Amino acid sequence: MSRPQLAWVAAAFVLAPLLNGPVAWALLLEQPVPGRERTMTPPELRATWDRHVPDGAADEVLVLRDATDFIGYRRVRIQGGSTTPASLTDPTSRTLKVERAGFPFESLGSERRWGAGGDALEGAIAIAPRRMSPGGGNYGVVDALPLRPSFPGFWLNTWLYAHLFLAPLLVHLVLRHRRRGARRAPSVGRPVGAAAP
């Protein structure tokens, strides 16, 4: 392979993992497609709460919002406490927002927790709150862009993006190989009707 081709391969493997961020952020800023939402089962809900909220014991855990798009997007906001949640500032309850995004697999994620002691953002960079694009249900605002890799989706997307970057180079190499093979093939002329030797 020539130096430009080697540089192309190197660039593909550098850019592929970096592409996860812009793809996930673009999906996160879009509304979920209406009718594509799903509801977490009680075991999923409890497991998500227990995994993300330290000392997250709660008599009940409720879904405030649950949006899953069919193209690698997930946003869930759940609240736990001993009473029906009235607001995010209710000292008897705590709230968790988990976001995952990526295409075709969820590859980056973040979480934000609210409670009596304030709020904590992990695995993301805070941005000025902005409403999601119109067109779907009311899923609020986006106030952070996820940065924390979510496996195995991060590696699967990186593998796919790298192959997409390499596809033009592979096509070029295959076509060049065929052209060279066609030039080297001997042409043997025979009279019409003559038997092959």
BABA-138141 format. One record per residue (C-alpha): residue number from 1; residue in one letter; x negated, y negated, z. Coordinates in steps of 0.5 Angstrom, whole numbers, plus 2048, in hexadecimal, padded with zeros to 3 digits. Each point is the difference from the previous one (the first is absolute). Example, Ala and Ser with C-alpha at 12.3 -4.5 7.8 and 13.67 -1.06 7.14 Angstrom:
residues 2
+-----+----+-----+-----+-----+
|   i | aa |   u |   v |   w |
+-----+----+-----+-----+-----+
|   1 |  a | 7E7 | 809 | 810 |
|   2 |  s | 7FE | 7F9 | 7FE |
+-----+----+-----+-----+-----+
***
This chain:
residues 197
+-----+----+-----+-----+-----+
|   i | aa |   u |   v |   w |
+-----+----+-----+-----+-----+
|   1 |  m | 800 | 800 | 800 |
|   2 |  s | 7FE | 7F9 | 7FF |
|   3 |  r | 7FF | 7FB | 805 |
|   4 |  p | 806 | 7FC | 7FE |
|   5 |  q | 804 | 807 | 801 |
|   6 |  l | 7FD | 801 | 807 |
|   7 |  a | 801 | 7F9 | 802 |
|   8 |  w | 808 | 801 | 7FE |
|   9 |  v | 800 | 807 | 804 |
|  10 |  a | 7FD | 7FC | 806 |
|  11 |  a | 805 | 7FB | 7FF |
|  12 |  a | 805 | 805 | 800 |
|  13 |  f | 7FE | 803 | 807 |
|  14 |  v | 7FF | 7F9 | 803 |
|  15 |  l | 807 | 7FD | 7FE |
|  16 |  a | 804 | 806 | 801 |
|  17 |  p | 801 | 800 | 807 |
|  18 |  l | 800 | 7F8 | 800 |
|  19 |  l | 806 | 800 | 7FC |
|  20 |  n | 804 | 804 | 805 |
|  21 |  g | 801 | 7F9 | 804 |
|  22 |  p | 803 | 7FC | 7FA |
|  23 |  v | 805 | 805 | 7FE |
|  24 |  a | 802 | 801 | 807 |
|  25 |  w | 801 | 7F9 | 801 |
|  26 |  a | 804 | 7FF | 7FA |
|  27 |  l | 805 | 806 | 802 |
|  28 |  l | 801 | 7FD | 807 |
|  29 |  l | 802 | 7F9 | 7FD |
|  30 |  e | 805 | 803 | 7FD |
|  31 |  q | 807 | 802 | 802 |
|  32 |  p | 802 | 808 | 800 |
|  33 |  v | 804 | 802 | 7FB |
|  34 |  p | 807 | 800 | 802 |
|  35 |  g | 803 | 807 | 801 |
|  36 |  r | 7F9 | 803 | 801 |
|  37 |  e | 800 | 7FF | 808 |
|  38 |  r | 7FF | 806 | 805 |
|  39 |  t | 801 | 800 | 807 |
|  40 |  m | 7FB | 804 | 805 |
|  41 |  t | 803 | 806 | 803 |
|  42 |  p | 800 | 7FF | 808 |
|  43 |  p | 7F9 | 805 | 800 |
|  44 |  e | 7FD | 7FB | 7FB |
|  45 |  l | 802 | 7FA | 804 |
|  46 |  r | 7FD | 803 | 807 |
|  47 |  a | 7FA | 802 | 7FD |
|  48 |  t | 7FF | 7F9 | 7FC |
|  49 |  w | 801 | 7FD | 807 |
|  50 |  d | 7FC | 804 | 804 |
|  51 |  r | 7FA | 800 | 7FB |
|  52 |  h | 800 | 7F8 | 7FF |
|  53 |  v | 802 | 7FD | 807 |
|  54 |  p | 7FB | 801 | 806 |
|  55 |  d | 804 | 802 | 806 |
|  56 |  g | 806 | 800 | 7FC |
|  57 |  a | 805 | 804 | 804 |
|  58 |  a | 807 | 7FD | 7FF |
|  59 |  d | 807 | 803 | 802 |
|  60 |  e | 802 | 7FF | 7F8 |
|  61 |  v | 7FD | 7FE | 7FA |
|  62 |  l | 804 | 7FD | 7FB |
|  63 |  v | 7FF | 7FE | 7F8 |
|  64 |  l | 800 | 7F9 | 7FF |
|  65 |  r | 7FE | 801 | 7F8 |
|  66 |  d | 7FE | 805 | 7FC |
|  67 |  a | 7FE | 800 | 7F9 |
|  68 |  t | 7FD | 805 | 7FC |
|  69 |  d | 7FF | 7FE | 7F8 |
|  70 |  f | 7FF | 806 | 7FB |
|  71 |  i | 7F9 | 7FD | 7FE |
|  72 |  g | 7FC | 801 | 806 |
|  73 |  y | 802 | 7FB | 805 |
|  74 |  r | 803 | 800 | 807 |
|  75 |  r | 802 | 7FB | 805 |
|  76 |  v | 803 | 802 | 807 |
|  77 |  r | 802 | 7FC | 806 |
|  78 |  i | 802 | 803 | 806 |
|  79 |  q | 801 | 7FE | 807 |
|  80 |  g | 800 | 804 | 807 |
|  81 |  g | 803 | 7FE | 806 |
|  82 |  s | 805 | 802 | 806 |
|  83 |  t | 805 | 7FB | 7FD |
|  84 |  t | 803 | 7FE | 7F9 |
|  85 |  p | 7FB | 7FC | 7FD |
|  86 |  a | 803 | 7F8 | 7FF |
|  87 |  s | 7F9 | 7FD | 7FE |
|  88 |  l | 7F9 | 801 | 7FF |
|  89 |  t | 7FF | 7FC | 807 |
|  90 |  d | 804 | 805 | 804 |
|  91 |  p | 7FB | 802 | 806 |
|  92 |  t | 803 | 806 | 800 |
|  93 |  s | 7FF | 803 | 7F9 |
|  94 |  r | 7FA | 800 | 7FC |
|  95 |  t | 800 | 800 | 7F8 |
|  96 |  l | 7FB | 803 | 7FB |
|  97 |  k | 800 | 7FF | 7F9 |
|  98 |  v | 7FC | 805 | 7FC |
|  99 |  e | 7FE | 7FE | 7F8 |
| 100 |  r | 7FD | 805 | 7FB |
| 101 |  a | 7FF | 7FE | 7F9 |
| 102 |  g | 7FD | 803 | 7FA |
| 103 |  f | 801 | 803 | 7F9 |
| 104 |  p | 801 | 805 | 7FE |
| 105 |  f | 7FF | 802 | 808 |
| 106 |  e | 800 | 7FC | 806 |
| 107 |  s | 7F8 | 7FE | 801 |
| 108 |  l | 800 | 7FA | 805 |
| 109 |  g | 804 | 7FF | 806 |
| 110 |  s | 801 | 7FB | 806 |
| 111 |  e | 804 | 7FF | 806 |
| 112 |  r | 802 | 7FB | 805 |
| 113 |  r | 803 | 801 | 807 |
| 114 |  w | 804 | 7FB | 803 |
| 115 |  g | 801 | 800 | 808 |
| 116 |  a | 801 | 7FB | 806 |
| 117 |  g | 7F8 | 7FF | 800 |
| 118 |  g | 801 | 7FD | 7F9 |
| 119 |  d | 7FE | 804 | 7F9 |
| 120 |  a | 7FA | 804 | 7FD |
| 121 |  l | 7FE | 801 | 7F9 |
| 122 |  e | 7FC | 805 | 7FE |
| 123 |  g | 7FD | 803 | 7F9 |
| 124 |  a | 802 | 7FA | 7FD |
| 125 |  i | 7FE | 7F8 | 7FE |
| 126 |  a | 805 | 7FB | 802 |
| 127 |  i | 803 | 7FC | 7FB |
| 128 |  a | 805 | 7FA | 800 |
| 129 |  p | 807 | 803 | 800 |
| 130 |  r | 804 | 801 | 7FA |
| 131 |  r | 806 | 803 | 7FE |
| 132 |  m | 800 | 806 | 7FC |
| 133 |  s | 802 | 7FF | 7F8 |
| 134 |  p | 808 | 800 | 7FF |
| 135 |  g | 804 | 806 | 7FD |
| 136 |  g | 800 | 805 | 806 |
| 137 |  g | 803 | 800 | 807 |
| 138 |  n | 7FE | 7FB | 805 |
| 139 |  y | 7F9 | 803 | 803 |
| 140 |  g | 7FE | 7FA | 803 |
| 141 |  v | 7F9 | 7FC | 7FF |
| 142 |  v | 7F9 | 803 | 7FE |
| 143 |  d | 7FB | 7FD | 805 |
| 144 |  a | 7FA | 805 | 7FF |
| 145 |  l | 7FC | 803 | 7FB |
| 146 |  p | 7FE | 807 | 802 |
| 147 |  l | 7F9 | 802 | 800 |
| 148 |  r | 7FF | 807 | 804 |
| 149 |  p | 800 | 806 | 7FB |
| 150 |  s | 805 | 805 | 801 |
| 151 |  f | 7FD | 807 | 7FE |
| 152 |  p | 801 | 804 | 7FB |
| 153 |  g | 804 | 7FB | 7FC |
| 154 |  f | 7FA | 7FB | 800 |
| 155 |  w | 7FB | 806 | 7FD |
| 156 |  l | 805 | 802 | 7FB |
| 157 |  n | 802 | 7F9 | 7FE |
| 158 |  t | 7F8 | 7FF | 7FF |
| 159 |  w | 7FF | 806 | 7FC |
| 160 |  l | 806 | 7FE | 7FB |
| 161 |  y | 7FE | 7F9 | 7FF |
| 162 |  a | 7F8 | 802 | 7FF |
| 163 |  h | 803 | 805 | 7FA |
| 164 |  l | 804 | 7FA | 7FD |
| 165 |  f | 7FA | 7FC | 800 |
| 166 |  l | 7FC | 806 | 7FD |
| 167 |  a | 805 | 802 | 7FB |
| 168 |  p | 7FE | 7FB | 7FB |
| 169 |  l | 7F9 | 802 | 800 |
| 170 |  l | 801 | 807 | 800 |
| 171 |  v | 805 | 7FF | 7FA |
| 172 |  h | 7FA | 7FC | 7FD |
| 173 |  l | 7FB | 806 | 801 |
| 174 |  v | 804 | 805 | 7FD |
| 175 |  l | 802 | 7FD | 7FA |
| 176 |  r | 7F8 | 7FE | 7FF |
| 177 |  h | 7FF | 808 | 801 |
| 178 |  r | 805 | 802 | 7FB |
| 179 |  r | 7FD | 7FB | 7FB |
| 180 |  r | 7F9 | 802 | 801 |
| 181 |  g | 802 | 807 | 7FF |
| 182 |  a | 804 | 7FF | 7FA |
| 183 |  r | 7FA | 7FC | 7FC |
| 184 |  r | 7FB | 806 | 802 |
| 185 |  a | 805 | 806 | 7FD |
| 186 |  p | 7FE | 802 | 7FA |
| 187 |  s | 804 | 800 | 7FA |
| 188 |  v | 800 | 806 | 7FB |
| 189 |  g | 803 | 7FF | 7F9 |
| 190 |  r | 803 | 806 | 7FD |
| 191 |  p | 804 | 801 | 7F9 |
| 192 |  v | 807 | 800 | 801 |
| 193 |  g | 802 | 808 | 801 |
| 194 |  a | 7F9 | 802 | 802 |
| 195 |  a | 800 | 805 | 805 |
| 196 |  a | 7FD | 7FE | 807 |
| 197 |  p | 7F9 | 803 | 801 |
+-----+----+-----+-----+-----+
***
